[in-house]
């Protein structure tokens, strides 16, 4: 595990509860996603900054790492089967998901919410529109800290994120990327312990 | 299980080994995918015929059925969280996958193949281009009969398809759809027992 003593934070990007933020970072640079208060899922997306039609793709990553979620030292793959991020360190319980779609307006409507509700898909679309890309494909998110155990019969459960305040993961991008993080606004089911809270993107030196 | 005695085949679309074929079928109509010789994976895709930006989405399906792959009686979901197909019957060993990306030219290059090799992604793109859509998003495929067991530690294995000649699945579309099937050309790893073989799409009455 990488510890704070080895890391210098160049810039901290605050991600308010229920919102999304993004940053363009250069090939070889690392960043850290921090769950500031605990039990909070972060939906992470990565797009090639030179051509956003290339992006992180969960089903291509699984085909390379031969597991449902990479381990530290392994690489996330793009939809063009190129390494897009390396999983540098996991300073968390190590529970993450890449099976479940990011929440969106239809999801909350189906959960019985009346009217607008913030969602990870809208957060992604807002951030990418601000970067000049109003019409990106919405990929399967990297659902950091999301607790979706798979049972032996293939069934899945939805449990609260097991993180404590300050838990984090560290990634390095393998091409120039737009990185987007949505602090998941889900407050109807238990994945964020029904209390969405803020997160941070630390761009590291 | 639905049996042949209850089924009338309106049209059989032959899918040669290593190739793809498609058909436009109307809401409420059923079709059957047949593994004609056994041990053959079929990559199935479904697009809304009225707007191909809506298509079957594995991560939205998992979020509704709460399992890695639907059971007969359950529904596949679109990326707009609408039912797009119902899984009517499974006359096969019941082993299918929605975790692994369809094979593509980069996959075969990485497996050491020199020069062109047929792939499920190219088969999909060829069929959809013939329908007038040369630039569709390539979704996670529904990998019928593909044997990708998930171990308790989250690791996945790649095993030969356990089907025998004549095994099939039956689906009903819940909106007008373009259905595309690629008889997977993978012959480097063992998923098709290293012998790609033909399949069929039976459009049912």
Interface residues (C-beta under 8 A of the other chain):
Chain A: X57 X58 X59 X60 X62 X63 X66 X67 X68 X69 X79 X80 X81 X82 X99 X100 X101 X104 X106 X107 X110 X137 X138 X140 X150 X152 X153 X154 X155 X156 X157 X158
Chain B: X57 X58 X59 X60 X62 X63 X66 X67 X68 X69 X79 X80 X81 X82 X99 X100 X101 X104 X106 X107 X110 X137 X138 X140 X150 X152 X153 X154 X155 X156 X157 X158
